[in-house]
């Protein structure tokens, strides 16, 4: 059943309490200001009914908030407001099922009871520009309003309740502890103006506490059995602070006995009391101002505008109407910013990083236990943190990694001893190995579900942490040690097999074929980290003892194999696409698998880029063979970025469209696969995918609008981040850039690529002329000054050259190949290229071909078992088509 349709029905039932009024009654009743009038173009989720008070309502309709210390789901109820709280360390590791154990637990269900029933003019909203939620309605001539925010600086949630008529506000606050039983014990007690909720999760002996303070203005307040009742007040503020005795400490992961992992850590009472005391010493307006300054400093860095109209319909109707609705562009803008909003909510320094469900969980047994999975899900959570200009949010994961790294170092020694003992350092200097899954208490040993490449993929995130910020102190103190020690492990783990250094055992994430040799996933991730480690050492002037070995090993890691279907092989034993059977012939490759792990060198890696066009074409062929069959949210999100990296914005957009139409719920949560199964990675990945359509820099050339879909002919973006710490903005009309701006935040060399850019007007923001060096008509180089903004205008229009299609070939002898292709309407001639075997680049073998067929002869053909031919079109102005028609030629 479609979760959105089911919950729409529940909304209709819930909304029956919101009664229509006669015209006379409406005229006499105060009406809330129209929330959408506050801004020319608000970024918000808004509704005309509360979220249903159910698990379906939680997943589909509640409004998510967070500050790293807590995740909030807000329902906006009338008679009963429900606020569900998540705290990411409140974990139950008991029960059977490996990594599918009980997992993250619902911290608290908080209710605010009102004597409100027949109300009118109901609105609730989540304002992404401010990270503030609001509820408004009217009853009996009184306007009631609520405002909510979660403050990272003050570590609290703040709620302000108001009534337009003095003495009209009455309510009861009653926090509760869900899922009490053998695994979870606790009490709720009220005293004075504060309710304290506290208890223990028994498996790990997690002590937890929440404090709820009510500060009324006017009226009376009385404490009851775990409740605070306020009567006849003018307004009131509620502050919420939560915490546990969890600490990010290697001891937690190195201690085997669950009940002793947190032994010696102090009770959370003093910590939570401190949060509450500091927050309550400030006025509500002071708390709000501090929250907004903190949040907006992050959120306001990047903007996106496709020229969308602001909806006059609620967000649930907006989602249901997509993709055929009038406001589809607005939803596409909103989804991009919603991913950034979720990341700010869930990944803050000093807090645990976002898990599979980010920082939001209502369940006792959440999907996949709300773990950290390192075969794509963690990496997808952080995919937009750099390109969408939020790099400091990665510190949350960096600190988490630092805590579990000693456990991974112990595993690394075990694995080298088991799999390649001749390379074992007896003193334990064997680097660290990558995990598959983790939680805040445990990182288990090897799993054949994913290969050892997960470690190098983690290291790739750390490299991006430097590469997008160019902070050399960060590189020296945090990034380089992680990369160097991962390379240390890999350098000892790989074995020489058939002239290459290969992983053994090796797996491609979540395929049924397990523990084979040298999967592309492992090899390309190993290669990326070796390469980046050497580059980092050069930046820092390091001469560590194993660097020379890494340099020797690098070309032997053999990261990419091109198969006979023109695909990037997933398994070395694969010839034609997915024809390999492993596990003694008992397991097959899934040709439409949700994971596309053999393409990670294309995205998010840097191995495959515009300087390796033969590999790039093989990526596109692989994506075509993989097809669009997957309905899983994160897989659709990942494919947006994959297609963007091969410069096919229209195909990438189809995945964005399918994701929003098929996986995004009424509150924009990503439904993993037909739910209710919320999984946050699809939200983060959607944002990352859109940035790849608008800006790329994987080959260290800043490329604005590299894969612009036809459905976005006009628009602008600002504040996206490229490697080198260049902040980029662009405007375009009729798919042509009219202005490009680059802020050089660290100085250094800027290489920039855009059609006809060498003929643009290039100045600083102050109007000064800029010296640059052109490389052809489409690329320039500027030696930039830190803090200077460079503005490019009057960029000559450009029309892409249509590529030829349908390349056919016949190799009827060992020394010649007959080729034919469908003509390009733009071509005055054609160019023919070939790439032999696994070569990353093509070699031009024939030019100025005027027909659409050609017989290719070469003396070395008899020695070549496999090669890829490519034909491109050349227009009269000398411009060549970016893409071409390709075909694989095999030995007859």
C-alpha positions in Angstrom: 0.0 0.0 0.0 1.2 3.5 -0.8 2.1 5.1 2.5 1.3 8.6 1.3 -2.2 7.6 0.1 -3.0 5.8 3.4 -1.8 8.7 5.5 -3.8 11.2 3.4 -6.9 9.2 4.5 -5.8 9.5 8.1 -5.2 13.2 7.7 -8.8 13.6 6.5 -10.0 11.9 9.7 -7.7 14.0 11.9 -8.7 17.2 10.2 -12.4 16.7 11.1 -11.7 18.6 14.3 -10.8 21.7 12.3 -14.3 23.1 11.8 -15.4 25.6 9.1 -16.9 28.8 10.4 -19.7 31.0 9.1 -18.7 34.2 7.5 -20.0 36.3 10.4 -18.1 34.1 12.9 -15.0 34.3 10.9 -15.1 38.0 10.7 -15.4 38.3 14.5 -12.6 35.8 15.1 -8.9 36.8 15.1 -7.2 35.1 12.2 -3.5 34.1 12.2 -1.3 36.1 9.8 -0.7 34.2 6.6 2.6 32.6 7.3 3.6 32.6 3.6 3.5 36.4 3.6 6.6 36.8 5.7 9.0 36.2 2.9 9.0 36.8 -0.8 9.9 33.1 -1.4 9.7 31.1 1.8 11.3 27.7 2.0 8.9 25.8 4.2 6.8 22.8 4.7 3.2 23.8 5.7 -0.1 22.0 6.3 -3.7 22.8 7.2 -4.1 19.9 9.6 -2.1 18.2 12.4 -0.1 15.1 11.6 -2.0 11.9 12.5 -1.0 10.5 15.9 0.4 7.2 14.6 3.5 5.5 13.3 2.4 6.3 9.8 1.8 9.9 10.8 5.3 10.1 12.3 6.9 8.9 9.1 4.8 10.7 6.6 3.5 13.9 8.2 5.4 14.9 11.4 7.8 17.8 11.1 11.4 16.9 11.8 13.7 19.2 13.8 17.1 18.7 15.5 20.3 20.2 16.9 22.6 17.2 17.0 21.8 16.7 20.7 18.3 15.6 20.0 16.0 14.9 17.1 12.4 16.1 17.3 9.3 15.0 15.4 6.5 17.5 15.9 2.8 16.6 15.2 1.0 19.9 15.8 -2.0 18.4 17.5 -5.0 20.5 18.7 -6.3 18.7 21.8 -2.9 17.0 22.3 0.4 18.2 20.9 2.8 15.3 20.5 6.6 15.9 20.5 8.7 12.7 19.9 12.3 12.9 21.0 15.3 10.9 19.8 18.7 10.8 21.3 21.2 8.9 19.2 23.1 7.2 22.0 20.1 5.6 23.6 20.8 2.2 22.1 19.6 -1.3 23.0 22.0 -3.9 21.8 20.0 -6.9 23.2 18.2 -9.5 21.2 19.1 -11.8 18.3 19.8 -10.9 14.7 23.3 -9.6 14.3 23.3 -6.0 13.1 19.5 -6.1 13.0 19.2 -6.1 16.8 16.8 -3.8 18.6 19.0 -0.7 18.1 18.2 2.9 18.7 15.3 3.5 21.1 12.7 6.2 21.3 13.9 8.6 24.0 10.6 10.2 25.0 7.0 11.0 23.9 6.0 14.4 25.2 2.4 15.6 25.2 0.9 19.0 25.8 -2.8 18.7 26.5 -5.1 21.6 25.6 -8.9 22.0 26.0 -9.1 22.9 22.3 -11.5 21.1 20.0 -13.5 23.2 17.6 -10.9 25.4 16.0 -10.5 27.3 12.7 -7.8 28.7 10.5 -5.4 26.0 11.5 -1.9 26.2 10.1 1.4 24.5 10.9 4.7 25.0 9.2 8.4 24.2 9.3 10.4 27.2 8.1 13.7 26.0 6.7 15.1 29.5 6.4 15.0 29.8 10.2 14.7 26.2 11.4 11.6 27.3 13.4 8.3 25.5 13.5 4.9 27.1 14.1 1.3 26.1 14.8 -1.6 28.6 14.7 -5.4 28.4 15.0 -8.3 30.2 16.5 -11.0 29.1 19.0 -13.7 31.1 20.7 -12.4 34.4 19.6 -8.8 33.7 20.7 -5.8 33.1 18.5 -3.5 30.5 19.8 0.1 30.1 18.5 3.0 27.9 19.2 6.6 28.4 18.1 9.3 25.7 18.4 13.1 25.5 17.7 16.0 23.3 18.7 19.1 25.3 19.6 22.6 23.9 19.0 24.4 26.7 20.9 22.2 26.3 24.0 21.6 22.5 23.5 17.8 22.8 24.2 14.5 22.7 22.5 12.4 25.9 23.2 8.7 26.2 22.8 6.7 29.4 23.2 2.9 29.1 23.7 0.8 32.3 23.3 -2.8 33.4 23.3 -4.1 36.7 21.9 -6.3 37.3 24.9 -4.8 37.6 28.4 -5.5 34.7 30.8 -6.6 32.4 28.0 -3.8 29.9 27.9 -4.2 26.6 29.9 -2.4 23.3 29.2 -0.8 20.3 30.9 2.7 19.1 30.1 3.2 15.3 30.5 6.4 13.7 29.2 6.4 9.9 29.0 8.9 7.1 28.5 8.0 4.7 25.7 8.8 1.0 25.6 9.3 0.5 29.4 10.1 -3.1 30.3 13.0 -5.4 30.9 15.2 -3.5 28.5 14.3 -0.1 29.7 13.4 1.2 33.1 12.6 4.8 34.2 10.4 7.3 36.0 8.9 10.7 35.4 8.7 13.1 38.3 7.5 16.7 38.6 8.7 19.2 41.1 8.3 23.0 41.1 8.5 24.2 37.5 10.5 21.2 36.2 9.7 17.6 35.2 12.6 15.1 35.2 12.4 12.0 33.1 15.2 9.5 33.9 16.0 5.9 33.6 18.4 3.1 32.3 18.7 1.1 29.1 19.8 -2.2 30.7 21.9 -3.8 28.0 24.6 -1.2 27.9 23.6 0.4 31.3 22.9 3.7 29.6 21.7 6.3 32.0 19.4 8.8 30.4 17.7 12.0 31.6 15.4 14.6 30.2 14.4 17.8 31.9 11.3 19.9 31.0 11.0 23.3 32.5 7.9 25.5 32.2 8.1 29.3 32.5 4.6 30.8 32.5 3.6 34.4 32.3 0.6 35.0 34.4 -1.8 32.4 35.6 -1.1 29.5 37.9 1.1 26.3 37.7 0.8 23.1 39.7 2.9 20.0 39.7 1.2 16.6 39.5 2.1 13.0 38.9 4.8 13.6 36.3 2.9 16.5 34.9 2.8 20.3 35.1 -0.5 22.0 34.7 -0.7 25.7 33.7 -4.0 27.6 34.1 -5.2 31.0 32.8 -1.7 32.2 31.7 -1.0 34.8 29.1 1.9 32.9 27.6 4.5 30.2 28.5 7.9 29.0 27.5 8.8 25.3 27.7 12.5 24.3 27.7 13.7 20.7 27.0 17.2 19.3 27.6 18.2 15.7 27.3 21.3 13.6 27.7 22.9 10.2 28.5 26.1 9.1 30.2 27.5 8.1 26.8 30.9 9.5 25.8 32.8 9.2 22.6 35.8 7.3 24.0 37.8 4.3 22.4 37.1 2.4 25.7 33.4 2.1 24.6 34.4 0.1 21.5 37.3 -1.8 23.0 35.3 -3.1 26.1 33.7 -6.4 25.2 31.2 -6.7 28.0 28.2 -4.6 27.2 27.3 -3.6 30.7 30.9 -2.2 31.3 31.2 -0.1 28.2 30.1 3.1 30.0 31.5 2.2 33.4 33.0 5.2 35.1 31.3 7.8 33.0 29.3 10.3 35.0 25.5 10.4 35.3 23.9 12.8 32.8 22.1 14.6 35.6 24.7 17.3 36.1 25.2 17.8 32.4 21.4 18.1 31.6 20.9 20.4 34.7 23.7 22.6 33.4 22.1 22.9 29.9 18.8 23.8 31.5 20.2 26.3 34.0 22.2 28.1 31.3 19.2 28.2 28.9 16.7 29.3 31.4 18.9 32.2 32.4 18.2 33.7 29.0 15.0 35.1 27.6 13.1 33.3 24.9 14.0 36.0 22.4 17.7 35.7 23.3 17.6 31.9 22.8 15.8 32.4 19.5 18.2 35.0 18.2 21.2 32.9 19.2 19.7 29.8 17.5 18.9 31.7 14.3 22.4 33.3 14.1 24.0 29.9 14.4 21.6 28.1 12.0 21.5 30.8 9.4 25.3 31.1 9.3 25.2 27.6 7.9 22.0 27.4 5.9 22.3 30.7 4.2 25.6 29.9 2.5 24.0 28.2 -0.4 20.9 29.1 -2.5 19.1 27.5 -5.4 16.4 29.1 -7.7 14.8 27.6 -10.7 12.3 30.4 -10.9 9.6 28.4 -9.2 6.4 29.9 -8.1 5.5 29.7 -4.4 2.8 27.1 -3.8 -0.7 28.1 -2.8 -1.3 24.5 -1.8 -0.1 22.7 1.3 3.1 20.5 1.2 1.2 17.2 1.3 -0.8 18.3 -1.8 2.4 19.6 -3.4 4.0 16.2 -3.0 1.0 14.3 -4.2 0.8 16.5 -7.3 4.4 16.0 -8.3 5.7 15.6 -11.0 2.7 16.9 -13.0 1.8 19.8 -10.7 2.2 23.4 -11.4 4.7 23.8 -8.5 7.1 20.9 -9.4 10.1 23.3 -9.6 9.4 24.6 -6.1 9.5 21.0 -4.7 12.7 20.4 -6.5 14.2 23.5 -4.9 12.8 22.6 -1.5 14.1 19.0 -1.6 17.6 20.3 -2.3 17.5 22.6 0.7 15.7 20.1 2.9 18.7 17.8 2.7 20.9 20.6 3.9 18.5 21.4 6.7 18.5 17.7 7.8 22.3 17.6 7.8 22.5 20.8 10.0 19.9 19.1 12.3 21.7 15.8 12.6 25.5 16.4 12.3 27.0 18.8 14.7 30.4 18.9 16.4 30.3 17.3 19.8 27.4 15.0 18.9 27.1 11.6 17.3 26.9 11.7 13.5 23.6 10.9 11.6 22.8 7.2 11.3 20.6 5.4 8.7 17.6 7.4 10.1 19.6 10.6 10.7 18.6 11.7 14.2 14.9 10.6 14.0 13.5 7.4 15.3 10.2 6.5 16.9 10.6 2.7 17.2 11.7 0.2 19.7 13.2 -1.8 16.9 14.1 0.6 14.1 14.9 -0.4 10.5 18.4 -1.8 10.4 18.7 -0.9 14.1 19.5 2.8 13.1 23.1 1.7 12.5 26.0 3.2 10.5 26.6 1.2 7.3 29.8 2.0 5.6 29.2 0.5 2.2 27.3 3.6 1.0 24.9 4.9 3.6 27.3 6.9 5.9 29.1 8.2 2.8 25.9 9.3 1.3 24.9 11.1 4.5 28.1 13.2 4.1 28.0 13.5 0.3 26.5 17.0 0.4 28.5 18.3 3.4 31.3 19.6 1.2 29.8 20.5 -2.2 26.7 22.1 -0.5 29.1 24.2 1.7 28.7 22.7 5.2 32.2 21.2 5.7 32.5 21.8 9.4 29.6 19.4 9.9 31.9 16.5 9.0 33.6 16.9 12.4 30.8 14.9 14.0 31.8 11.9 12.0 35.6 12.6 12.3 35.2 12.5 16.1 33.2 9.3 15.9 35.8 7.7 13.7 38.6 8.7 16.1 36.8 6.9 18.9 36.4 3.6 17.1 39.7 3.7 15.2 41.7 1.8 17.9 39.2 -1.1 17.6 39.8 -1.1 13.8 43.6 -1.1 14.4 43.2 -4.3 16.4 41.2 -5.8 13.7 43.8 -4.8 11.1 46.4 -6.8 12.9 44.1 -9.8 13.0 43.4 -9.6 9.3 47.0 -9.2 8.2 47.9 -12.2 10.4 45.2 -14.2 8.9 45.3 -13.2 5.2 48.8 -12.1 4.5 51.0 -13.0 7.5 54.3 -12.3 5.8 53.4 -8.6 5.9 52.5 -8.5 9.6 54.2 -6.0 11.8 54.6 -7.8 15.1 54.5 -4.6 17.0 51.0 -3.9 15.8 51.9 -1.1 13.3 49.4 -2.5 10.7 47.1 0.5 10.1 43.4 0.3 10.5 40.8 -1.7 8.5 37.4 -0.4 7.4 34.1 -1.6 9.1 30.9 -2.5 7.4 28.5 -1.6 10.1 28.8 0.2 13.4 26.7 1.6 16.2 27.7 4.0 19.0 28.9 1.0 21.1 30.2 -1.7 18.8 32.1 -2.1 15.5 32.2 -5.8 14.6 34.9 -7.5 12.7 34.9 -8.5 9.0 31.7 -9.0 7.1 31.7 -10.6 3.7 28.7 -8.4 2.8 31.1 -5.6 1.9 34.8 -5.7 0.9 37.8 -4.1 2.7 37.4 -1.0 0.5 35.1 0.5 3.0 38.1 1.8 4.9 39.5 3.6 1.9 36.1 5.0 1.2 36.0 6.4 4.7 39.5 7.9 4.0 38.1 9.5 0.8 35.7 11.5 3.0 38.6 12.7 5.1 40.5 13.7 1.9 37.4 15.7 0.8 37.4 17.3 4.3 40.8 18.9 3.3 40.3 19.2 -0.4 37.2 21.4 -0.2 38.6 23.5 2.7 42.4 23.5 1.9 43.1 23.8 5.7 46.6 22.5 6.0 46.5 22.3 9.8 43.4 20.1 9.4 45.3 18.0 6.8 48.3 17.6 9.1 46.4 16.9 12.3 43.3 15.0 11.3 43.2 14.0 7.6 46.7 12.7 6.7 47.0 10.3 9.7 43.7 8.6 8.8 44.7 8.2 5.1 48.3 7.2 5.8 47.3 4.5 8.3 44.6 3.2 6.0 47.2 2.9 3.2 49.4 1.1 5.7 46.8 -1.6 6.2 46.1 -1.9 2.5 49.8 -2.0 1.6 50.1 -5.1 3.9 46.8 -6.7 3.0 47.0 -6.8 -0.8 48.7 -9.8 -2.5 50.5 -10.1 -5.8 48.3 -12.1 -8.1 48.7 -12.3 -11.9 51.0 -9.3 -11.9 48.7 -7.0 -9.8 48.3 -6.3 -6.1 44.8 -7.5 -5.3 42.5 -7.8 -2.3 42.0 -11.4 -1.1 39.4 -12.0 0.1 37.3 -9.3 -1.7 33.6 -8.6 -2.0 31.4 -6.1 -3.8 28.9 -4.6 -1.4 25.8 -6.7 -0.8 26.1 -8.8 -4.0 25.5 -12.5 -3.3 29.0 -13.4 -4.6 31.3 -13.2 -1.6 35.0 -13.5 -0.8 36.5 -13.5 -4.2 39.6 -11.7 -5.5 40.2 -8.1 -6.4 36.7 -6.7 -6.9 36.6 -3.3 -8.5 35.1 -1.8 -5.3 38.1 -2.7 -3.3 40.7 -2.0 -5.9 39.5 1.5 -6.9 39.0 2.5 -3.3 42.6 1.3 -2.5 43.9 3.2 -5.5 42.1 6.4 -4.5 43.5 6.4 -1.0 47.1 5.5 -2.0 47.0 8.3 -4.6 45.5 10.9 -2.2 47.9 9.9 0.6 50.8 10.6 -1.6 49.3 13.9 -2.7 48.7 14.9 0.9 52.3 14.0 1.9 53.6 16.2 -1.0 51.4 19.1 0.3 52.7 18.7 3.8 56.3 17.9 2.8 56.2 14.6 4.6 58.7 11.8 4.2 57.2 9.0 6.2 58.7 5.5 5.9 56.0 3.8 3.9 55.4 6.5 1.3 57.9 5.1 -1.1 56.2 1.7 -0.9 52.8 3.3 -1.6 54.2 5.0 -4.7 55.6 1.7 -5.9 52.3 -0.1 -5.3 50.0 2.5 -6.8 50.2 1.4 -10.5 49.8 -2.3 -9.4 46.5 -1.7 -7.7 44.8 -2.0 -11.1 41.6 -0.2 -10.2 39.5 -0.5 -13.4 38.8 -3.4 -15.7 36.7 -2.8 -18.8 34.5 -5.8 -19.8 33.4 -7.1 -23.2 30.1 -5.4 -23.0 31.9 -2.1 -22.6 31.1 -2.0 -18.9 33.2 -1.3 -15.8 33.5 -4.8 -14.4 32.2 -5.4 -10.9 34.2 -8.6 -10.6 37.5 -9.4 -12.3 36.2 -12.8 -13.4 33.3 -11.1 -15.2 33.6 -10.9 -19.0 30.3 -9.7 -20.5 28.1 -7.7 -18.1 27.2 -9.8 -15.0 28.1 -13.1 -16.5 30.2 -14.3 -13.6 29.0 -16.9 -11.1 30.8 -17.1 -7.8 30.7 -19.1 -4.6 31.5 -22.3 -6.5 28.9 -21.4 -9.2 26.1 -21.0 -6.7 25.7 -17.2 -6.7 25.1 -14.8 -9.6 25.6 -11.0 -9.9 22.3 -9.1 -9.7 22.4 -7.1 -13.0 20.0 -4.5 -11.5 21.4 -4.3 -8.0 20.8 -1.2 -5.9 24.5 -0.9 -5.2 26.7 0.3 -8.1 29.9 -0.1 -6.3 32.2 -0.6 -9.3 31.5 3.0 -10.3 32.7 4.7 -7.1 35.8 5.9 -8.9 33.5 8.1 -10.9 31.4 9.3 -7.9 32.2 10.2 -5.2 35.8 9.4 -6.1 38.0 11.3 -8.5 39.7 8.4 -10.4 37.3 8.6 -13.4 36.8 12.1 -14.8 37.1 14.1 -18.0 40.8 13.2 -18.3 39.8 9.5 -18.5 37.1 9.6 -21.3 37.3 5.9 -22.1 36.6 5.0 -18.5 33.9 7.7 -18.4 32.2 6.1 -21.4 32.4 2.7 -19.7 30.7 4.2 -16.7 27.8 5.4 -18.9 27.5 2.0 -20.5 27.4 0.4 -17.0 24.7 2.7 -15.8 22.7 2.0 -19.0 23.0 -1.7 -18.3 22.1 -1.3 -14.7 18.8 0.4 -15.8 16.3 2.5 -13.7 14.5 -0.5 -12.1 15.6 0.2 -8.5 12.8 1.8 -6.5 15.1 2.3 -3.4 15.4 5.9 -2.4 19.1 6.1 -1.8 19.9 4.2 -5.0 17.9 6.7 -7.0 19.7 9.5 -5.3 23.1 8.0 -6.0 22.3 7.6 -9.7 21.5 11.3 -10.0 25.2 11.9 -9.2 26.5 9.1 -11.4 24.7 10.4 -14.4 25.7 13.9 -13.7 29.4 12.9 -13.6 29.0 11.5 -17.2 27.4 14.9 -18.2 23.9 13.5 -18.9 21.7 15.9 -16.9 18.5 14.7 -18.5 19.0 11.1 -17.5 20.1 12.3 -14.0 17.0 14.4 -13.7 14.8 11.3 -14.3 16.2 9.8 -11.2 15.6 13.0 -9.2 12.0 13.0 -10.5 11.5 9.3 -9.7 12.9 9.9 -6.2 10.6 12.8 -5.4 7.6 11.1 -7.0 8.2 7.7 -5.6 10.1 8.0 -2.4 9.5 11.5 -0.8 6.7 11.5 1.8 4.4 14.4 2.8 7.1 15.7 5.2 9.8 15.1 2.6 11.3 12.2 4.5 12.7 9.6 2.1 10.7 6.4 2.1 13.3 3.7 1.5 11.2 1.3 -0.5 7.5 1.6 -0.1 7.4 2.0 3.7 6.7 3.1 6.1 10.5 2.8 6.1 12.2 6.2 6.5 15.8 6.3 5.7 17.6 9.6 5.7 20.4 8.8 3.2 18.0 9.4 0.2 17.4 12.9 1.5 21.1 13.7 1.9 21.9 12.0 -1.4 19.3 14.0 -3.3 21.0 17.2 -2.3 24.4 15.9 -3.3 23.1 14.8 -6.6 21.6 18.2 -7.5 25.0 19.9 -6.6 26.7 17.5 -9.1 24.3 18.7 -11.8 25.2 22.3 -11.1 28.9 22.2 -10.2 31.8 19.7 -10.4 35.5 19.8 -9.7 36.7 16.1 -9.4 39.5 16.8 -11.9 40.4 20.0 -10.1 38.8 22.1 -12.8 35.9 24.1 -11.5 33.0 23.3 -13.9 29.7 25.2 -13.4 26.6 23.7 -15.0 28.3 20.6 -16.3 25.1 18.6 -16.6 22.2 21.0 -16.6 18.8 19.3 -17.4 16.6 20.7 -20.0 13.8 21.1 -17.5 15.8 23.8 -15.7 16.5 26.3 -18.6 16.6 29.3 -16.3 17.9 29.7 -12.8 20.7 30.5 -10.4 22.6 29.0 -7.6 25.0 30.6 -5.1 27.5 29.4 -2.5 28.2 25.9 -3.8 31.7 24.7 -2.9 34.4 23.3 -5.3 37.7 21.6 -4.5 40.3 24.1 -3.8 37.9 26.0 -1.5 36.3 27.9 -4.3 32.8 29.2 -3.6 30.9 29.3 -6.8 27.7 31.0 -8.0 26.0 31.1 -11.4 23.1 32.5 -13.3 21.7 31.1 -16.5 19.0 31.9 -19.1 17.9 29.5 -21.9 20.5 27.0 -20.6 23.3 29.6 -21.1 25.3 31.0 -18.3 25.0 34.7 -18.1 27.2 35.2 -15.0 29.6 33.0 -13.1 31.2 34.2 -9.8 34.0 32.5 -7.9 35.1 33.5 -4.4 38.6 32.3 -3.8 38.5 31.4 -0.1 42.1 30.1 0.2 43.8 31.6 -2.8 45.7 29.4 -5.3 45.2 28.4 -8.9 41.7 28.4 -10.3 41.1 26.3 -13.4 37.6 26.9 -14.7 35.8 25.2 -17.6 32.7 26.4 -19.4 32.0 26.7 -23.1 33.4 29.9 -24.6 34.7 31.1 -21.2 37.9 32.3 -22.7 36.0 34.9 -24.6 34.1 36.2 -21.5 34.6 39.4 -19.6 36.5 38.6 -16.5 36.9 41.0 -13.6 37.1 41.1 -9.9 33.9 42.1 -8.0 35.5 45.5 -7.6 35.7 45.9 -11.4 39.4 45.3 -11.8 40.6 43.4 -14.9 41.9 39.9 -14.3 44.9 38.2 -16.0 44.2 34.7 -17.1 45.6 32.0 -19.4 43.3 30.3 -21.8 43.5 26.6 -22.7 41.5 26.6 -25.9 38.2 28.4 -25.9 36.5 26.5 -23.0 39.0 26.6 -20.1 41.0 29.3 -18.3 43.5 29.6 -15.5 43.6 32.4 -12.9 46.2 32.8 -10.1 43.7 33.9 -7.4 44.1 36.0 -4.3 42.5 34.8 -1.1 39.3 36.6 -0.4 38.8 37.9 -3.9 35.6 37.4 -5.9 36.0 36.8 -9.7 33.1 37.7 -11.9 32.6 36.4 -15.5 30.0 38.0 -17.7 29.2 38.4 -21.4 29.9 34.7 -22.0 29.3 34.0 -25.7 26.4 31.6 -26.3 27.2 28.0 -27.1 25.3 25.2 -28.8 26.4 21.6 -28.2 27.3 19.5 -31.2 24.9 16.6 -31.7 26.8 13.3 -31.4 26.6 10.5 -33.9 24.8 7.3 -32.7 24.5 3.6 -33.3 28.2 2.7 -34.0 28.3 -0.8 -35.5 31.4 -2.7 -36.3 32.4 -6.0 -38.0 35.8 -7.5 -37.4 35.8 -10.1 -40.1 39.6 -10.5 -40.1 42.4 -10.0 -37.7 43.8 -6.9 -39.4 40.7 -4.7 -40.2 37.5 -3.5 -38.7 34.5 -2.2 -40.7 32.6 0.6 -38.9 29.4 2.5 -39.6 27.3 4.9 -37.7 24.2 7.1 -37.8 24.9 10.6 -38.9 24.9 13.7 -36.7 22.9 16.6 -38.1 25.7 19.0 -37.1 28.6 17.2 -38.5 30.8 18.3 -41.4 33.3 15.5 -40.5 33.9 12.8 -37.9 36.8 11.7 -35.7 37.6 8.1 -34.9 39.2 7.1 -31.6 40.2 3.8 -30.0 41.1 2.7 -26.4 42.8 -0.7 -26.1 41.9 -3.0 -23.3 41.5 -1.1 -20.0 43.1 2.1 -21.2 41.5 5.2 -19.5 41.9 7.5 -22.6 41.3 7.2 -26.3 43.9 7.7 -29.1 42.8 9.5 -32.3 43.2 7.0 -35.2 41.4 8.8 -38.0 40.1 12.3 -38.6 38.2 14.4 -41.1 36.0 11.5 -42.0 33.2 12.8 -44.2 31.0 9.7 -44.6 29.3 7.5 -42.0 31.3 4.4 -42.6 35.0 3.6 -42.5 37.3 0.6 -42.7 40.0 0.7 -40.1 43.3 -1.1 -40.6 46.3 -1.2 -38.3 49.3 -3.4 -38.0 48.8 -4.1 -34.4 45.1 -5.2 -34.7 46.1 -8.9 -34.7 47.6 -8.5 -31.3 44.6 -6.8 -29.7 42.0 -8.9 -28.0 39.6 -6.1 -27.0 39.3 -2.4 -27.8 36.7 0.3 -27.7 36.0 2.5 -30.7 34.4 5.9 -30.4 33.2 8.2 -33.2 32.5 11.9 -32.5 31.1 14.7 -34.7 32.9 17.8 -35.8 30.9 20.9 -36.7 32.0 23.5 -39.3 33.3 25.8 -36.5 35.7 23.1 -35.5 33.8 22.3 -32.2 33.6 18.5 -31.5 30.7 16.7 -29.8 31.4 16.0 -26.2 29.9 12.6 -26.4 30.2 10.0 -29.2 29.0 6.6 -30.4 31.0 3.7 -28.9 31.3 0.0 -29.5 33.6 -2.8 -28.2 35.6 -4.7 -30.7 36.7 -8.2 -29.8 39.2 -10.6 -31.4 37.3 -12.7 -34.0 
